């Protein structure tokens, strides 16, 4: 299993949201991170992000930049993006999606 650095940023955002973030941060760092490969948002991902966003702009479709960055990492690494939020990703050309909440 892989996780993009952008997704980690989102996890840490929600971890720091409560008054006492320590238990959630500990779970991220001790229970989650050791079991996943962390994928950086690098130059290839930036290029893919720009390509995908430009293509969507041409179609008059707006997608959250953060979601597109996550999609770009999956596309560059030829991975399936697993999310429950498939609606935000459905228009990204070439992206393979899997909704983790459906059996």
OpenMM code with the backbone's topology and positions (N, CA, C; nanometers):
from openmm import Vec3, app, unit

residues = "UNK UNK UNK UNK UNK UNK UNK UNK UNK UNK UNK UNK UNK UNK UNK UNK UNK UNK UNK UNK UNK UNK UNK UNK UNK UNK UNK UNK UNK UNK UNK UNK UNK UNK UNK UNK UNK UNK UNK UNK UNK UNK UNK UNK UNK UNK UNK UNK UNK UNK UNK UNK UNK UNK UNK UNK UNK UNK UNK UNK UNK UNK UNK UNK UNK UNK UNK UNK UNK UNK UNK UNK UNK UNK UNK UNK UNK UNK UNK UNK UNK UNK UNK UNK UNK UNK UNK UNK UNK UNK UNK UNK UNK UNK UNK UNK UNK UNK UNK UNK UNK UNK UNK".split()
positions = [
    Vec3(0.0851, -0.1168, 0.0000),
    Vec3(0.0000, 0.0000, 0.0000),
    Vec3(0.0900, 0.1234, 0.0000),
    Vec3(0.0471, 0.2246, -0.0743),
    Vec3(0.1222, 0.3493, -0.0844),
    Vec3(0.0348, 0.4657, -0.0397),
    Vec3(0.0991, 0.5712, 0.0035),
    Vec3(0.0287, 0.6934, 0.0402),
    Vec3(0.1109, 0.8122, -0.0105),
    Vec3(0.0424, 0.9086, -0.0687),
    Vec3(0.1100, 1.0287, -0.1181),
    Vec3(0.1339, 1.1259, -0.0031),
    Vec3(0.2419, 1.2029, -0.0147),
    Vec3(0.2716, 1.3029, 0.0887),
    Vec3(0.1561, 1.4010, 0.1063),
    Vec3(0.0826, 1.4276, -0.0014),
    Vec3(-0.0318, 1.5185, 0.0078),
    Vec3(-0.1383, 1.4589, 0.0991),
    Vec3(-0.1597, 1.3285, 0.0882),
    Vec3(-0.2571, 1.2611, 0.1738),
    Vec3(-0.2105, 1.2661, 0.3191),
    Vec3(-0.0810, 1.2481, 0.3404),
    Vec3(-0.0293, 1.2601, 0.4779),
    Vec3(-0.0550, 1.3996, 0.5335),
    Vec3(-0.0389, 1.4988, 0.4491),
    Vec3(-0.0694, 1.6357, 0.4922),
    Vec3(-0.2139, 1.6498, 0.5357),
    Vec3(-0.3042, 1.5871, 0.4623),
    Vec3(-0.4454, 1.5887, 0.4986),
    Vec3(-0.4682, 1.5151, 0.6312),
    Vec3(-0.4025, 1.3998, 0.6486),
    Vec3(-0.4158, 1.3260, 0.7749),
    Vec3(-0.3651, 1.4091, 0.8935),
    Vec3(-0.2505, 1.4717, 0.8757),
    Vec3(-0.1965, 1.5553, 0.9837),
    Vec3(-0.2863, 1.6763, 1.0110),
    Vec3(-0.3484, 1.7304, 0.9080),
    Vec3(-0.4415, 1.8422, 0.9284),
    Vec3(-0.5512, 1.8019, 1.0250),
    Vec3(-0.6112, 1.6850, 1.0010),
    Vec3(-0.7187, 1.6387, 1.0889),
    Vec3(-0.6659, 1.5933, 1.2240),
    Vec3(-0.5429, 1.5476, 1.2290),
    Vec3(-0.4837, 1.5085, 1.3573),
    Vec3(-0.4639, 1.6301, 1.4467),
    Vec3(-0.4250, 1.7415, 1.3870),
    Vec3(-0.4001, 1.8631, 1.4660),
    Vec3(-0.5270, 1.9423, 1.4942),
    Vec3(-0.6381, 1.8988, 1.4401),
    Vec3(-0.7643, 1.9702, 1.4612),
    Vec3(-0.8141, 1.9632, 1.6061),
    Vec3(-0.8084, 1.8480, 1.6720),
    Vec3(-0.8554, 1.8416, 1.8113),
    Vec3(-0.7605, 1.9159, 1.9072),
    Vec3(-0.8099, 1.9403, 2.0261),
    Vec3(-0.7299, 2.0076, 2.1283),
    Vec3(-0.6053, 1.9280, 2.1630),
    Vec3(-0.6179, 1.7945, 2.1701),
    Vec3(-0.5046, 1.7093, 2.2021),
    Vec3(-0.4729, 1.6195, 2.0814),
    Vec3(-0.3835, 1.6630, 1.9930),
    Vec3(-0.3551, 1.5856, 1.8730),
    Vec3(-0.2622, 1.4661, 1.8956),
    Vec3(-0.1961, 1.4599, 2.0083),
    Vec3(-0.0920, 1.3588, 2.0316),
    Vec3(-0.1361, 1.2147, 2.0041),
    Vec3(-0.2520, 1.1702, 2.0517),
    Vec3(-0.2889, 1.0302, 2.0269),
    Vec3(-0.3070, 0.9985, 1.8775),
    Vec3(-0.3645, 1.0902, 1.8033),
    Vec3(-0.3866, 1.0663, 1.6605),
    Vec3(-0.2538, 1.0690, 1.5858),
    Vec3(-0.1681, 1.1630, 1.6196),
    Vec3(-0.0361, 1.1710, 1.5558),
    Vec3(0.0433, 1.0439, 1.5849),
    Vec3(0.0345, 0.9967, 1.7073),
    Vec3(0.1036, 0.8728, 1.7447),
    Vec3(0.0524, 0.7558, 1.6605),
    Vec3(-0.0778, 0.7484, 1.6380),
    Vec3(-0.1343, 0.6393, 1.5562),
    Vec3(-0.0878, 0.6498, 1.4117),
    Vec3(-0.0834, 0.7724, 1.3585),
    Vec3(-0.0357, 0.7909, 1.2211),
    Vec3(0.1085, 0.7418, 1.2097),
    Vec3(0.1920, 0.7867, 1.3021),
    Vec3(0.3352, 0.7601, 1.2924),
    Vec3(0.3749, 0.6190, 1.3364),
    Vec3(0.3033, 0.5619, 1.4294),
    Vec3(0.3414, 0.4293, 1.4802),
    Vec3(0.2622, 0.3141, 1.4190),
    Vec3(0.1361, 0.3388, 1.3847),
    Vec3(0.0506, 0.2304, 1.3364),
    Vec3(0.0293, 0.2324, 1.1849),
    Vec3(0.0366, 0.3495, 1.1249),
    Vec3(0.0066, 0.3613, 0.9824),
    Vec3(0.1327, 0.3699, 0.8958),
    Vec3(0.2184, 0.4657, 0.9235),
    Vec3(0.3354, 0.4894, 0.8377),
    Vec3(0.4297, 0.3703, 0.8219),
    Vec3(0.4538, 0.2911, 0.9254),
    Vec3(0.5442, 0.1767, 0.9055),
    Vec3(0.4939, 0.0743, 0.8030),
    Vec3(0.3639, 0.0758, 0.7753),
    Vec3(0.3055, -0.0251, 0.6863),
    Vec3(0.2820, 0.0235, 0.5433),
    Vec3(0.3206, 0.1468, 0.5127),
    Vec3(0.2960, 0.2005, 0.3790),
    Vec3(0.4240, 0.2576, 0.3187),
    Vec3(0.4246, 0.2640, 0.1870),
    Vec3(0.5322, 0.3322, 0.1156),
    Vec3(0.4852, 0.4747, 0.0904),
    Vec3(0.5667, 0.5724, 0.1256),
    Vec3(0.5311, 0.7126, 0.1072),
    Vec3(0.5830, 0.7597, -0.0288),
    Vec3(0.4924, 0.8136, -0.1101),
    Vec3(0.5264, 0.8633, -0.2426),
    Vec3(0.5272, 1.0155, -0.2425),
    Vec3(0.6397, 1.0718, -0.2824),
    Vec3(0.6562, 1.2171, -0.2850),
    Vec3(0.5835, 1.2789, -0.4040),
    Vec3(0.5393, 1.4008, -0.3887),
    Vec3(0.4889, 1.4793, -0.5007),
    Vec3(0.6118, 1.5455, -0.5619),
    Vec3(0.6604, 1.4886, -0.6731),
    Vec3(0.7862, 1.5333, -0.7333),
    Vec3(0.7625, 1.6030, -0.8672),
    Vec3(0.8699, 1.6228, -0.9442),
    Vec3(0.8612, 1.6920, -1.0722),
    Vec3(0.7669, 1.6211, -1.1694),
    Vec3(0.7764, 1.4890, -1.1791),
    Vec3(0.6867, 1.4148, -1.2679),
    Vec3(0.5409, 1.4324, -1.2261),
    Vec3(0.5173, 1.4334, -1.0963),
    Vec3(0.3812, 1.4538, -1.0451),
    Vec3(0.3327, 1.5948, -1.0771),
    Vec3(0.4216, 1.6928, -1.0657),
    Vec3(0.3846, 1.8309, -1.0986),
    Vec3(0.3459, 1.8429, -1.2459),
    Vec3(0.4209, 1.7774, -1.3325),
    Vec3(0.3881, 1.7798, -1.4757),
    Vec3(0.2529, 1.7138, -1.5016),
    Vec3(0.2291, 1.5998, -1.4397),
    Vec3(0.1020, 1.5291, -1.4573),
    Vec3(-0.0136, 1.6114, -1.4019),
    Vec3(0.0083, 1.6770, -1.2897),
    Vec3(-0.0919, 1.7658, -1.2309),
    Vec3(-0.1291, 1.8749, -1.3310),
    Vec3(-0.0280, 1.9383, -1.3897),
    Vec3(-0.0530, 2.0443, -1.4868),
    Vec3(-0.1265, 1.9941, -1.6099),
    Vec3(-0.0879, 1.8773, -1.6596),
    Vec3(-0.1545, 1.8193, -1.7759),
    Vec3(-0.3014, 1.7921, -1.7457),
    Vec3(-0.3262, 1.7262, -1.6332),
    Vec3(-0.4632, 1.6908, -1.5963),
    Vec3(-0.5477, 1.8155, -1.5710),
    Vec3(-0.4923, 1.9129, -1.5007),
    Vec3(-0.5691, 2.0341, -1.4696),
    Vec3(-0.5978, 2.1142, -1.5952),
    Vec3(-0.4980, 2.1232, -1.6826),
    Vec3(-0.5186, 2.1936, -1.8090),
    Vec3(-0.6276, 2.1283, -1.8920),
    Vec3(-0.6261, 1.9955, -1.8976),
    Vec3(-0.7267, 1.9208, -1.9726),
    Vec3(-0.8661, 1.9433, -1.9134),
    Vec3(-0.8752, 1.9428, -1.7822),
    Vec3(-1.0047, 1.9662, -1.7170),
    Vec3(-1.0529, 2.1093, -1.7388),
    Vec3(-0.9610, 2.2069, -1.7329),
    Vec3(-0.9976, 2.3463, -1.7608),
    Vec3(-1.0574, 2.3587, -1.9009),
    Vec3(-0.9957, 2.2909, -1.9985),
    Vec3(-1.0464, 2.2951, -2.1359),
    Vec3(-1.1891, 2.2418, -2.1447),
    Vec3(-1.2232, 2.1495, -2.0564),
    Vec3(-1.3575, 2.0900, -2.0551),
    Vec3(-1.4538, 2.1689, -1.9657),
    Vec3(-1.4030, 2.2742, -1.9011),
    Vec3(-1.4872, 2.3535, -1.8118),
    Vec3(-1.5147, 2.2851, -1.6793),
    Vec3(-1.4250, 2.1940, -1.6400),
    Vec3(-1.4424, 2.1171, -1.5158),
    Vec3(-1.3426, 2.1661, -1.4121),
    Vec3(-1.3928, 2.1935, -1.2932),
    Vec3(-1.3070, 2.2369, -1.1831),
    Vec3(-1.2952, 2.1248, -1.0802),
    Vec3(-1.1720, 2.0927, -1.0437),
    Vec3(-1.1447, 1.9913, -0.9418),
    Vec3(-1.0500, 2.0534, -0.8403),
    Vec3(-1.0684, 2.0224, -0.7156),
    Vec3(-0.9813, 2.0730, -0.6098),
    Vec3(-0.8347, 2.0463, -0.6436),
    Vec3(-0.7481, 2.1485, -0.6335),
    Vec3(-0.6054, 2.1262, -0.6607),
    Vec3(-0.5447, 2.0157, -0.5741),
    Vec3(-0.5854, 2.0054, -0.4495),
    Vec3(-0.5321, 1.8998, -0.3629),
    Vec3(-0.5722, 1.7626, -0.4168),
    Vec3(-0.6979, 1.7475, -0.4575),
    Vec3(-0.7415, 1.6197, -0.5146),
    Vec3(-0.6652, 1.5886, -0.6428),
    Vec3(-0.6397, 1.6898, -0.7248),
    Vec3(-0.5644, 1.6663, -0.8479),
    Vec3(-0.4196, 1.6300, -0.8202),
    Vec3(-0.3626, 1.6846, -0.7158),
    Vec3(-0.2259, 1.6472, -0.6788),
    Vec3(-0.2213, 1.5000, -0.6373),
    Vec3(-0.3207, 1.4563, -0.5616),
    Vec3(-0.3289, 1.3165, -0.5211),
    Vec3(-0.3462, 1.2281, -0.6438),
    Vec3(-0.4339, 1.2695, -0.7352),
    Vec3(-0.4557, 1.1939, -0.8588),
    Vec3(-0.3278, 1.1860, -0.9409),
    Vec3(-0.2523, 1.2953, -0.9472),
    Vec3(-0.1279, 1.2983, -1.0252),
    Vec3(-0.0280, 1.1963, -0.9724),
    Vec3(-0.0174, 1.1820, -0.8420),
    Vec3(0.0738, 1.0832, -0.7836),
    Vec3(0.0315, 0.9429, -0.8269),
    Vec3(-0.0981, 0.9137, -0.8208),
    Vec3(-0.1472, 0.7814, -0.8626),
    Vec3(-0.1198, 0.7576, -1.0103),
    Vec3(-0.1420, 0.8579, -1.0935),
    Vec3(-0.1194, 0.8427, -1.2372),
    Vec3(0.0276, 0.8191, -1.2693),
    Vec3(0.1156, 0.8969, -1.2090),
    Vec3(0.2593, 0.8838, -1.2360),
    Vec3(0.3094, 0.7454, -1.1970),
    Vec3(0.2608, 0.6941, -1.0860),
    Vec3(0.3072, 0.5647, -1.0362),
    Vec3(0.2207, 0.4478, -1.0859),
    Vec3(0.1258, 0.4804, -1.1744),
    Vec3(0.0380, 0.3781, -1.2337),
    Vec3(-0.0333, 0.2950, -1.1265),
    Vec3(-0.0890, 0.3661, -1.0304),
    Vec3(-0.1584, 0.3023, -0.9190),
    Vec3(-0.3075, 0.3306, -0.9247),
    Vec3(-0.3839, 0.2456, -0.8621),
    Vec3(-0.5268, 0.2681, -0.8463),
    Vec3(-0.5461, 0.3577, -0.7240),
    Vec3(-0.6297, 0.4596, -0.7378),
    Vec3(-0.6600, 0.5496, -0.6268),
    Vec3(-0.7798, 0.4929, -0.5509),
    Vec3(-0.7602, 0.4633, -0.4241),
    Vec3(-0.8659, 0.4079, -0.3410),
    Vec3(-0.9188, 0.5198, -0.2520),
    Vec3(-1.0470, 0.5480, -0.2664),
    Vec3(-1.1112, 0.6575, -0.1943),
    Vec3(-1.2603, 0.6324, -0.1869),
    Vec3(-1.3263, 0.6981, -0.0944),
    Vec3(-1.4723, 0.6965, -0.0939),
    Vec3(-1.5246, 0.8164, -0.1728),
    Vec3(-1.4377, 0.9115, -0.1991),
    Vec3(-1.4726, 1.0364, -0.2653),
    Vec3(-1.4488, 1.0264, -0.4170),
    Vec3(-1.5075, 0.9282, -0.4807),
    Vec3(-1.4819, 0.9057, -0.6234),
    Vec3(-1.5365, 1.0175, -0.7118),
    Vec3(-1.6378, 1.0882, -0.6669),
    Vec3(-1.6978, 1.1942, -0.7485),
    Vec3(-1.5967, 1.3021, -0.7853),
    Vec3(-1.5060, 1.3356, -0.6941),
    Vec3(-1.4075, 1.4407, -0.7215),
    Vec3(-1.2999, 1.3963, -0.8191),
    Vec3(-1.2889, 1.2670, -0.8444),
    Vec3(-1.1829, 1.2146, -0.9294),
    Vec3(-1.2337, 1.1568, -1.0621),
    Vec3(-1.3624, 1.1439, -1.0781),
    Vec3(-1.4181, 1.0712, -1.1918),
    Vec3(-1.3853, 1.1323, -1.3277),
    Vec3(-1.3539, 1.2592, -1.3337),
    Vec3(-1.3248, 1.3241, -1.4620),
    Vec3(-1.1762, 1.3283, -1.4966),
    Vec3(-1.0919, 1.2712, -1.4130),
    Vec3(-0.9477, 1.2718, -1.4384),
    Vec3(-0.9150, 1.1579, -1.5349),
    Vec3(-0.8726, 1.1964, -1.6526),
    Vec3(-0.8459, 1.1001, -1.7595),
    Vec3(-0.7362, 1.0004, -1.7213),
    Vec3(-0.7655, 0.8721, -1.7406),
    Vec3(-0.6672, 0.7667, -1.7174),
    Vec3(-0.6551, 0.7209, -1.5737),
    Vec3(-0.7254, 0.7855, -1.4823),
    Vec3(-0.7152, 0.7499, -1.3401),
    Vec3(-0.8046, 0.6294, -1.3102),
    Vec3(-0.7444, 0.5287, -1.2481),
    Vec3(-0.8215, 0.4122, -1.2038),
    Vec3(-0.8649, 0.4349, -1.0597),
    Vec3(-0.9943, 0.4172, -1.0352),
    Vec3(-1.0526, 0.4442, -0.9036),
    Vec3(-1.1123, 0.3186, -0.8424),
    Vec3(-1.1110, 0.3150, -0.7098),
    Vec3(-1.1774, 0.2095, -0.6362),
    Vec3(-1.2382, 0.2725, -0.5112),
    Vec3(-1.3691, 0.2571, -0.4941),
    Vec3(-1.4363, 0.3089, -0.3762),
    Vec3(-1.4230, 0.2065, -0.2641),
    Vec3(-1.3462, 0.2401, -0.1612),
    Vec3(-1.3183, 0.1463, -0.0532),
    Vec3(-1.4421, 0.1092, 0.0279),
    Vec3(-1.5507, 0.1853, 0.0141),
    Vec3(-1.6680, 0.1578, 0.0967),
    Vec3(-1.7678, 0.0633, 0.0290),
    Vec3(-1.7435, 0.0281, -0.0968),
    Vec3(-1.8353, -0.0644, -0.1635),
    Vec3(-1.7775, -0.2059, -0.1582),
    Vec3(-1.8658, -0.3035, -0.1335),
    Vec3(-1.8179, -0.4420, -0.1202),
    Vec3(-1.7658, -0.4993, -0.2503),
] * unit.nanometer
topology = app.Topology()
chain = topology.addChain("A")
for resn in residues:
    res = topology.addResidue(resn, chain)
    for name in ("N", "CA", "C"):
        topology.addAtom(name, app.Element.getBySymbol(name[0]), res)
